[in-house]
């Protein structure tokens, strides 16, 4: 029995976005949806950014995921569906994913799923499949996907930070939607009833952030693409010191 299950589109999303849930001292299962091993001849666009070939990338990322989740005593489940970068532009197999998730989420009293804020097709597919795979008896929590949620800024009412205020102000001046408007649009499309969804904003303590940073850096192969590390210390704190989620009363 796992009181909590976290749906992670890829092999790092749960740690990046829902760290506090993983460290809440409740037995937790993390289901990484698109963690299948591609044919050796393929190299995806994300692999190119990380400097890996597909023949080694997914196996390495699976090992990194197990190592990161070991810091939380969470169970790691890796589904064999292919990441978008390996599908040649094909749609995510939502029916198959829904069936797989139904099996892995059935014993969870509480299910965490991605909001799809970055618009990535795998994140949206994971969100929609998880919504279809759960039941009204289960508590649902929708987490803000990182790093997407904090790029190019957090909504002002999340952090109140001068930088986020400036960036959102510039977006308005340029006639582009603010981050808050983008979030609302994505959630509306996803069928999330904002009138009943209760948003929670959590700023990690210094100790929590330090622990999370250690876990994030266990995904060593992803650090350059995520722009994390010594060259971007401010970016790490700006992105990962906050976690946002919605409590869905469906």
C-alpha positions in Angstrom: 0.0 0.0 0.0 1.4 3.4 -1.0 -0.6 6.3 0.5 1.0 8.6 -2.1 1.8 8.2 -5.8 3.5 10.8 -7.9 3.2 10.8 -11.7 6.4 12.0 -13.3 6.4 12.5 -17.0 10.2 12.0 -17.3 13.1 10.7 -15.1 13.5 13.8 -12.9 10.2 15.7 -12.9 9.1 14.4 -9.5 12.3 15.5 -7.7 12.4 18.8 -9.5 8.7 19.7 -8.9 7.4 17.8 -5.9 10.3 17.3 -3.6 8.5 18.2 -0.4 5.9 15.5 -1.2 8.6 12.9 -1.6 10.1 13.8 1.8 6.9 13.9 3.7 7.6 10.6 5.5 4.8 8.8 3.8 5.4 5.7 1.6 5.5 7.1 -1.9 5.6 5.5 -5.4 7.0 7.6 -8.2 5.8 6.5 -11.7 8.0 7.9 -14.5 5.8 7.6 -17.6 8.1 8.1 -20.6 11.2 6.1 -19.5 11.3 3.5 -22.3 14.6 2.4 -23.9 14.8 3.6 -27.5 16.6 1.8 -30.4 20.3 2.5 -30.3 20.2 4.3 -33.6 18.1 7.1 -32.3 19.3 10.3 -30.8 16.8 12.8 -29.5 17.0 16.6 -29.4 17.2 16.6 -25.6 20.0 14.0 -25.7 21.9 16.3 -28.0 21.7 19.1 -25.5 23.0 16.8 -22.7 25.7 15.3 -24.9 24.4 11.7 -24.7 23.4 9.2 -27.3 20.1 7.5 -26.8 21.7 4.1 -26.4 23.2 5.2 -23.1 20.9 8.2 -22.1 17.8 6.4 -20.8 19.7 3.7 -19.0 21.9 6.3 -17.3 18.9 8.5 -16.5 17.1 5.5 -14.9 20.0 4.8 -12.7 20.2 8.5 -11.7 16.5 8.5 -10.9 16.9 5.5 -8.6 19.8 7.2 -6.9 17.9 10.5 -6.4 14.8 8.8 -5.1 16.9 6.7 -2.7 17.3 9.9 -0.7 13.6 9.9 -0.1 12.9 6.1 0.3 10.5 6.4 -2.6 9.8 3.5 -4.9 10.8 4.1 -8.5 8.6 2.7 -11.2 9.8 3.2 -14.8 7.3 2.6 -17.6 8.5 1.5 -21.0 6.8 4.2 -23.1 9.1 6.2 -25.3 9.9 9.9 -24.6 8.6 12.3 -27.2 12.1 12.9 -28.6 12.2 9.2 -29.7 8.7 9.0 -31.2 9.4 10.9 -34.4 6.7 13.4 -33.8 4.1 10.8 -33.0 1.5 11.5 -30.4 1.8 10.1 -26.9 0.0 6.8 -26.4 -2.5 8.1 -24.0 -4.8 5.1 -23.9 -1.9 2.8 -23.1 -0.5 5.2 -20.5 -3.9 5.5 -18.9 -4.1 1.7 -18.5 -0.6 1.5 -17.1 -1.2 4.3 -14.6 -4.5 2.8 -13.5 -2.6 -0.2 -12.3 0.1 1.8 -10.5 -2.2 4.4 -8.9 -5.0 2.1 -7.8 -3.7 1.7 -4.2 -2.8 5.3 -3.6 -5.0 7.5 -1.5 -3.3 10.6 -2.8 -2.1 11.2 -6.4 0.2 14.0 -7.6 0.3 14.8 -11.3 1.9 17.4 -13.5 0.0 20.6 -14.4 1.6 20.7 -17.9 2.6 24.3 -17.5 5.5 24.1 -20.0 3.2 22.8 -22.7 5.4 19.7 -23.3 3.3 17.0 -24.9 4.6 14.3 -22.5 3.6 16.4 -19.5 0.2 17.1 -20.9 -0.3 13.4 -21.8 0.8 12.4 -18.3 -1.6 14.9 -16.7 -4.6 13.9 -18.8 -3.9 10.1 -18.5 -3.5 10.4 -14.7 -6.8 12.3 -14.5 -8.5 9.5 -16.4 -6.8 6.8 -14.4 -7.8 8.1 -10.9 -11.1 7.9 -9.1 -13.2 10.4 -7.1 -12.2 8.6 -3.9 -8.6 9.6 -4.4 -7.2 13.0 -3.4 -5.6 14.8 -6.4 -2.8 17.3 -6.3 -1.6 19.1 -9.4 2.0 20.3 -9.2 3.6 23.2 -11.1 6.2 21.7 -13.5 9.7 22.8 -13.0 11.8 24.3 -14.5 9.0 25.4 -16.8 6.9 27.0 -14.1 9.6 29.5 -13.2 10.7 30.4 -16.7 11.1 33.2 -17.6 9.6 34.2 -14.3 7.3 33.0 -11.6 3.9 34.7 -11.3 4.3 37.7 -9.0 2.0 36.4 -6.4 4.1 33.3 -6.0 7.4 34.9 -5.0 6.8 38.6 -4.8 10.4 38.9 -6.0 11.5 42.1 -7.8 12.9 40.1 -10.8 9.6 38.4 -11.3 7.7 41.7 -11.0 10.0 43.3 -13.6 9.7 40.3 -16.1 6.0 40.1 -15.8 5.7 43.9 -16.2 7.8 43.7 -19.4 5.6 40.9 -20.7 2.5 43.1 -20.2 4.2 46.1 -21.9 5.1 43.9 -24.9 1.5 42.7 -25.1 2.4 39.2 -24.1 0.6 37.2 -21.4 2.0 37.3 -17.9 3.0 34.0 -16.2 -0.2 34.0 -14.2 -2.3 34.3 -17.4 -0.4 31.5 -19.0 -0.9 29.3 -16.0 -4.6 30.0 -16.1 -4.9 29.3 -19.8 -3.1 25.9 -19.4 -5.2 24.8 -16.5 -8.4 25.9 -18.2 -7.5 23.8 -21.3 -6.7 20.9 -19.0 -10.2 21.0 -17.6 -9.1 22.1 -14.1 -11.8 24.0 -12.3 -10.0 27.0 -10.9 -13.0 27.9 -8.9 -12.6 24.9 -6.7 -8.8 24.3 -7.1 -7.0 25.5 -4.0 -3.5 26.7 -4.8 -0.7 26.2 -2.3 2.7 28.0 -2.5 5.5 26.7 -0.4 8.9 28.3 0.0 11.5 25.7 1.0 13.5 26.3 4.1 17.3 26.5 3.8 17.6 22.9 5.0 14.9 21.7 2.6 16.5 23.5 -0.3 19.9 22.1 0.5 18.5 18.5 0.5 16.6 19.1 -2.7 19.7 20.5 -4.4 21.6 17.3 -3.5 18.9 15.2 -5.0 18.7 17.3 -8.2 22.4 17.0 -8.7 22.1 13.2 -8.7 20.7 13.7 -12.2 24.2 14.5 -13.3 23.6 14.0 -17.0 20.9 16.6 -17.0 22.7 19.5 -15.2 24.1 21.2 -18.3 20.8 21.2 -20.1 18.9 22.4 -17.0 21.6 25.1 -16.5 22.2 24.1 -13.0 25.5 24.1 -11.1 28.3 26.5 -10.2 27.8 28.6 -13.3 24.1 29.3 -12.5 23.8 29.3 -8.7 21.1 32.0 -8.7 19.0 30.2 -11.2 18.9 27.1 -9.0 17.6 29.0 -6.0 15.2 31.1 -8.0 13.6 28.0 -9.6 13.8 25.3 -7.0 13.3 27.1 -3.7 9.5 27.3 -4.4 7.0 24.5 -5.1 3.4 25.2 -6.1 0.5 22.8 -6.3 -3.3 22.8 -6.5 -5.6 20.7 -4.4 -8.3 19.4 -6.7 -11.8 18.7 -5.4 -13.2 16.9 -8.4 
